[in-house]
Amino acid sequence: MKIKNGFMLRKVGGQNVVVAVGAASRDFNGIIKLNETGAFLWELLKSEHTAEELTEALLAEYDTDRETAAADVAAFSEKLSRAELLDRG
C-alpha cells in the first residue's frame, strides 16, 4: 500500500496536515491532521510498504510493543482507506 498521488503532508502552524494538490483537489476539499506517529507512517507510505514493514518501522522508531504498533498501523491504514487516500496496488 502507498499514498495516492495528489496528496502532500505539510507542517502548518505546528500541525501536520495532509492537503490535496492538483487534480486531487477537485475531489477532496478538506484537510487531515496527523499526529507525530501518523506523519511518520505517512512519510513511509510515499513508497510501497506492507503493514508488517510499517509495524517494524514503528518498533524501530518508537518505544512500543508489537501488538500496539500493529494495531496503530491497522487503524491508520483503515482511516486512510476510508478517506480514499491509499493506493493498494
Number of C-alpha atoms within 10 A of each C-alpha: 16 20 23 17 15 14 19 15 17 15 12 10 7 7 13 18 17 19 18 20 14 9 11 15 13 9 8 16 10 9 13 12 16 19 10 11 14 16 19 15 20 21 13 16 19 15 11 13 15 13 13 13 14 21 22 14 15 22 16 10 11 10 9 11 11 13 9 13 20 19 12 18 21 16 12 16 22 13 13 17 15 9 11 12 19 18 14 12 7
